[in-house]
Amino acid sequence: MLPTMKQIRYFIATADSGQVSQAANAMHVSQSAITTAIKQLEEMLNVNLFVRQPHGMLLTYEGNQFYQHATHIVKELEEAMLLSHRSANQVEGTITVAMSYTVAGYFVPPYLTRFQRSYPNVNLKLVEATRGDIEEGVVSGEFDVAFMLTSNLINQEDISFQTLLSSQRRLWLSSSHPLLENKMVTFHDVAQYPYIMLTVDEASNTALRYWNQTPYQPNTIFRTSSVESVRSLVANDYGITILSDMVYRPWSLEGRRVEVRPLADHVPPMDVGLVWSRKRERSDAVTAFCEFMELSVTPDNGFSQRY
């Protein structure tokens, strides 16, 4: 017996929000419809997809594995339903696409694969670069288009951007951390514990910007450019951190769980998207690439802003 797309979408909505009530609101159905769909999926698979906790629904290891496949299925179906304004086979050329480290590792790869299948006559030349180099390269014409954290973009006078995903930042902590018992977690609470600071893609600069708007400072005991190092240290209860949902994975490499909790204080989201030069005309290939990314990403998260 195979699951229905409705069951899969209800499961994904619950996994993304961590709350049956929020999933029900997002899908415009009753909470019982969500719980019934999840129960039916678990019976089909003969596994528990979630751990039910007072504060929400957490994916199990098996649930996380199923989530990866489920989101892939939904994306493939959405792409199959898209009607292109141009014949994909008639679009050809070479596009130089730059991307920052975090975006390259946690966001871009599946979309590049799907674009290449849809536009076989477009050659993608991929380059990893820092935010500063991306901005310079887009303006100079070295890069036709780039993926980056648009929330970090500085040169908005010469560069246009389109935000594809707005990823919330939440507190990461181990499954035995005492802050899990708090109904509300604040910056004051976080400042009382050892903090692991991620530095890649200017993450530490961003973190200090929102920390500096509070009376508190993180008790940073280790700085690293490796997300996996942060994940492992947090999972092993060496410290806590605040990072975006885009880079979150519930399991460290050694199989220990990383929990997440929202903060009561305001933490800005991490915006991810495309940038290109305001002063250079986009080729048909670049236009097709940007349109494809917008259509592929936004149906799932409902967030797109163009400037």
C-alpha positions, 0 to 999 in steps of 0.5 A: 500500500502506497501513501497518498500525496495528501499524507506526505504533505501533511507529514512534511508540514508537521516535520517543518513546523514541529507542531500539529496545530501549526501544520493544520493551520498551514494546510487549512485542515483539522488537527485530527486530519494531520494526526490521522495521516501521520498514524497511517504513514507510521502503520504503513512503514511500521516505524515511529516517524515522530517522538511526541513531546509536550513542546511538539513533534520531533522527527525520529531517525527513521522519520528524518530518513523518510522526510528526505525522500518525501520532500524529494517526491513533492519537488519532483511532482511540482516540477512535472506540473510546471509549464515553461514559457519557453521550450527548454531544448531551445535554451542554450548557453553557459552560465557562471554560477557562484555560491557561498559555502553554506548555500553550496553545502545545504541548499543548492545541489538538488536544484542544480541537478533538476535544472540540468535535467530540465535544460540539458543544453545549458552548461553550468560553470560553478564557483564557490566564493565569499560574499565579498567576492560574489558581489564584486564578481556579479558587478564585474560580469565574472559571475552571471548569477549567484546564490548567497545569503541575501540577508548579508548583501551589502551592495544593493545599489548595483546588485538585484536580488531575489530571496527564495528562502527565509530560514528561521534561526533557533537554539540548538542544544543536546537532548539532555540540556536543562534549557529543554525544560524551559517553557520560554528560552531567552537570550538571558538564558542562552548567555548562561551556558557555553556557546559554540560560534559558527564563523563561516559565511559571516555567521559570527558577524550576523550573530553579534549584530543581533546579540548586540541589540540585547544586554547580553553576550554569548559565552563563546568557548569555541569558534569554528567554520565547520557546521558539522563540528558545531553539530557534534559539539552541541549533540555531545553537550559541550555547548549550545548555539543559535543557527538557521533551520536550513543547516539543521540536521537532527543527528550528529555524525556519531549518532547523537541527537541535536534538539532545537527550540525557538527563542522568545526574543527576536532573532532575524531569519537567514535569507537565501536567494539569487543575486545578479547585476542591475546593469547587465542584461540577462541572457535567455539562459540566465533568465530561464535559470532564475525563473526555474529556481523561483518556481522550484523553491517558492511553492514549498515555502511560500516566500519570495521577494524580489528587489 
